[in-house]
Amino acid sequence: MKNQNPQPQKKEIKIADNIPGGEYANAMQVNHNKDEIQMMFLNIMGASGRVTGKIMTNPGHFKRMIAAMQDNLKKYEKNFGEVKESLGPIEKEIGFKG
């Protein structure tokens, strides 16, 4: 007889060895085509900067990520108060873009 109520399987998520810790990003560029969305995270200090991460995903996962970030921001502001949007870099070609 098969188990009528199978237990959900636990998922194990491994962190790659080349990702020892978090990276700070204060800017992001977003590009897309019909099938993929690419987010490039940047750390800009003064006149220079570097790419700290690049994520490519499909539009459906991207939409879920946005919903999760909006939900977490709402919870954060409920606990700690309204977050004021930071000023972006002076250079117009760098920063948070759609």
Backbone bond lengths (Angstrom), bond angles and torsions (degrees), N, CA, C in turn:
res aa  C-N    CA-C-N  psi(-1)  N-CA   C-N-CA  omega(-1)  CA-C   N-CA-C  phi
1 M - - - 1.453 - - 1.526 109.54 -
2 K 1.327 116.07 131.00 1.469 120.64 179.61 1.519 110.25 -78.09
3 N 1.314 114.70 150.68 1.456 121.55 177.10 1.526 109.05 -66.06
4 Q 1.325 117.84 121.32 1.458 122.71 -178.11 1.528 112.61 -70.58
5 N 1.316 117.56 -30.35 1.470 122.60 -177.99 1.519 110.08 -122.29
6 P 1.324 117.08 77.04 1.468 117.70 -179.19 1.528 111.30 -63.20
7 Q 1.321 115.84 140.63 1.463 121.43 178.40 1.525 109.53 -75.66
8 P 1.329 117.14 140.07 1.467 118.16 177.34 1.523 110.15 -62.99
9 Q 1.318 115.70 140.66 1.458 121.29 179.91 1.522 109.18 -75.97
10 K 1.333 116.29 135.95 1.460 120.39 174.97 1.510 108.33 -76.20
11 K 1.333 116.28 137.50 1.458 121.05 178.42 1.510 109.06 -102.13
12 E 1.293 115.15 138.12 1.456 121.29 179.26 1.521 108.02 -107.64
13 I 1.325 116.63 124.89 1.458 121.78 178.35 1.516 107.94 -110.17
14 K 1.319 115.66 124.59 1.458 120.81 -178.98 1.523 109.45 -104.73
15 I 1.307 116.13 142.89 1.459 122.09 175.32 1.518 107.39 -97.19
16 A 1.325 115.77 126.81 1.464 120.64 -179.49 1.523 110.52 -60.18
17 D 1.320 115.70 148.88 1.463 121.05 -178.50 1.524 112.83 -61.27
18 N 1.332 117.83 -25.27 1.464 119.46 -178.25 1.528 112.10 -85.89
19 I 1.339 117.67 9.20 1.463 121.21 176.91 1.529 107.90 -119.96
20 P 1.338 117.67 77.96 1.455 120.35 -174.26 1.530 114.20 -73.53
21 G 1.310 117.99 -26.11 1.452 120.42 -177.11 1.511 109.64 -162.82
22 G 1.286 115.99 -171.23 1.454 120.70 -179.22 1.518 112.06 -80.43
23 E 1.301 114.96 158.71 1.461 122.19 175.19 1.519 107.99 -117.84
24 Y 1.307 117.53 142.64 1.461 122.88 178.54 1.520 109.17 -88.55
25 A 1.320 116.37 132.49 1.460 121.42 175.54 1.521 108.73 -129.93
26 N 1.333 115.84 133.07 1.454 119.80 176.37 1.529 111.49 -121.27
27 A 1.331 116.05 11.28 1.456 121.36 175.67 1.528 108.23 -155.43
28 M 1.328 114.82 159.26 1.453 119.87 -179.15 1.523 108.68 -152.12
29 Q 1.318 116.35 144.00 1.458 122.39 172.09 1.517 107.52 -117.79
30 V 1.319 116.67 138.92 1.458 121.78 179.04 1.521 108.62 -121.92
31 N 1.319 115.82 130.17 1.463 122.63 175.41 1.516 107.66 -129.75
32 H 1.320 116.35 157.73 1.462 118.64 179.30 1.522 111.51 -154.90
33 N 1.323 114.13 158.38 1.453 121.92 165.74 1.530 105.52 -128.87
34 K 1.303 118.88 -168.80 1.464 121.02 -176.29 1.528 112.69 -60.29
35 D 1.315 117.66 -35.92 1.464 121.55 -171.76 1.517 115.97 -103.66
36 E 1.329 118.43 -19.29 1.460 120.70 -173.45 1.523 111.81 -138.62
37 I 1.315 113.93 152.97 1.462 121.90 172.28 1.516 106.45 -123.26
38 Q 1.334 116.24 132.91 1.465 122.22 -179.62 1.516 108.69 -116.98
39 M 1.335 115.39 129.28 1.461 121.84 176.03 1.515 107.75 -116.12
40 M 1.319 116.76 123.42 1.456 121.76 177.83 1.531 106.93 -112.52
41 F 1.344 115.91 117.48 1.454 121.67 -179.53 1.514 109.20 -94.30
42 L 1.338 115.92 138.08 1.464 122.27 -173.71 1.522 110.58 -127.67
43 N 1.325 115.61 150.89 1.453 122.80 171.01 1.517 105.75 -117.55
44 I 1.328 116.21 107.52 1.458 121.16 -176.70 1.525 109.09 -110.03
45 M 1.322 115.33 123.50 1.458 122.04 177.77 1.518 107.56 -127.25
46 G 1.326 116.64 111.15 1.462 119.97 -179.21 1.514 111.41 66.30
47 A 1.336 116.15 -130.06 1.462 121.24 -176.19 1.527 112.90 -88.37
48 S 1.325 118.38 -0.29 1.462 119.45 -178.18 1.525 110.04 -132.02
49 G 1.314 115.44 170.42 1.449 120.42 179.18 1.515 109.98 -169.35
50 R 1.325 114.92 -178.30 1.453 119.50 178.46 1.522 108.96 -150.52
51 V 1.327 115.70 156.88 1.454 121.73 175.25 1.528 107.31 -78.50
52 T 1.332 116.35 127.48 1.465 120.03 179.45 1.526 112.12 -103.38
53 G 1.325 116.72 -15.14 1.458 119.57 177.97 1.513 110.91 -173.17
54 K 1.320 115.59 151.87 1.460 120.97 177.23 1.522 107.31 -137.97
55 I 1.325 116.04 123.03 1.458 122.27 -177.95 1.522 108.90 -121.04
56 M 1.321 116.50 131.20 1.458 121.76 174.30 1.521 107.29 -119.64
57 T 1.341 116.61 135.09 1.455 121.20 -179.24 1.520 109.13 -150.60
58 N 1.327 116.12 176.08 1.460 118.67 177.96 1.530 109.63 -93.71
59 P 1.327 118.33 162.53 1.466 120.78 -176.17 1.534 114.26 -58.11
60 G 1.336 118.06 -34.91 1.464 119.76 179.44 1.519 112.87 -65.79
61 H 1.332 117.16 -43.43 1.471 120.37 177.00 1.528 110.50 -67.94
62 F 1.327 116.94 -37.77 1.463 121.70 178.69 1.528 110.10 -59.16
63 K 1.327 116.67 -43.29 1.463 120.70 179.64 1.529 110.72 -63.41
64 R 1.343 117.47 -40.37 1.459 121.15 177.17 1.530 110.83 -64.72
65 M 1.340 117.52 -38.71 1.465 121.17 178.54 1.527 110.76 -63.33
66 I 1.336 116.29 -43.13 1.467 120.19 179.07 1.525 109.91 -61.71
67 A 1.333 117.34 -44.42 1.470 120.63 178.93 1.524 111.07 -60.73
68 A 1.339 117.15 -41.57 1.469 120.60 178.91 1.527 110.90 -65.36
69 M 1.339 117.55 -40.41 1.463 120.23 179.08 1.527 111.12 -67.59
70 Q 1.347 117.45 -40.31 1.471 120.15 177.69 1.526 110.83 -63.18
71 D 1.336 116.72 -42.14 1.462 121.11 178.93 1.533 110.65 -62.78
72 N 1.322 116.89 -43.66 1.466 119.91 -179.87 1.514 112.17 -68.29
73 L 1.327 117.90 -36.21 1.464 120.19 177.07 1.530 110.10 -65.55
74 K 1.323 116.63 -40.82 1.463 120.58 178.00 1.527 110.37 -60.86
75 K 1.340 117.36 -44.46 1.467 121.49 178.36 1.524 111.10 -65.23
76 Y 1.328 117.37 -40.71 1.461 121.75 178.73 1.528 109.69 -60.43
77 E 1.349 116.44 -48.41 1.466 119.93 -178.11 1.528 111.62 -66.55
78 K 1.318 117.68 -31.47 1.468 120.21 175.98 1.521 110.55 -63.53
79 N 1.340 116.49 -38.40 1.469 120.96 -178.90 1.515 113.85 -82.79
80 F 1.342 117.24 -36.12 1.465 119.89 -169.85 1.527 114.81 -121.52
81 G 1.312 118.75 -1.19 1.457 121.42 -179.94 1.523 111.99 98.06
82 E 1.320 114.39 169.03 1.460 121.25 -176.27 1.526 112.16 -61.90
83 V 1.310 115.15 137.91 1.465 121.90 176.90 1.522 107.77 -94.88
84 K 1.310 116.02 126.96 1.471 121.27 175.72 1.519 108.73 -86.91
85 E 1.320 116.74 136.80 1.460 120.73 179.87 1.524 109.99 -67.70
86 S 1.341 115.99 134.21 1.461 121.92 179.46 1.524 110.44 -74.20
87 L 1.325 115.28 152.28 1.455 119.93 173.16 1.516 109.11 -71.53
88 G 1.303 116.58 143.41 1.455 121.20 178.81 1.509 111.08 -86.50
89 P 1.333 116.45 173.90 1.464 120.61 176.36 1.528 110.68 -60.93
90 I 1.310 116.29 154.64 1.467 121.59 -179.27 1.519 111.13 -66.37
91 E 1.338 117.46 -38.95 1.456 121.48 -178.70 1.523 109.45 -63.00
92 K 1.320 117.82 126.93 1.456 122.25 -177.07 1.526 113.14 -70.02
93 E 1.334 118.59 -26.64 1.466 119.98 -176.38 1.519 112.55 -85.70
94 I 1.331 119.00 -1.08 1.463 122.28 179.82 1.513 108.72 -120.73
95 G 1.310 117.20 141.65 1.447 120.56 174.44 1.502 112.83 134.53
96 F 1.320 116.58 -162.32 1.451 121.55 -179.20 1.515 108.50 -78.76
97 K 1.315 116.27 115.95 1.454 121.55 -176.45 1.519 110.20 -128.35
98 G 1.292 115.57 152.05 1.470 121.00 177.43 1.506 110.96 -105.93
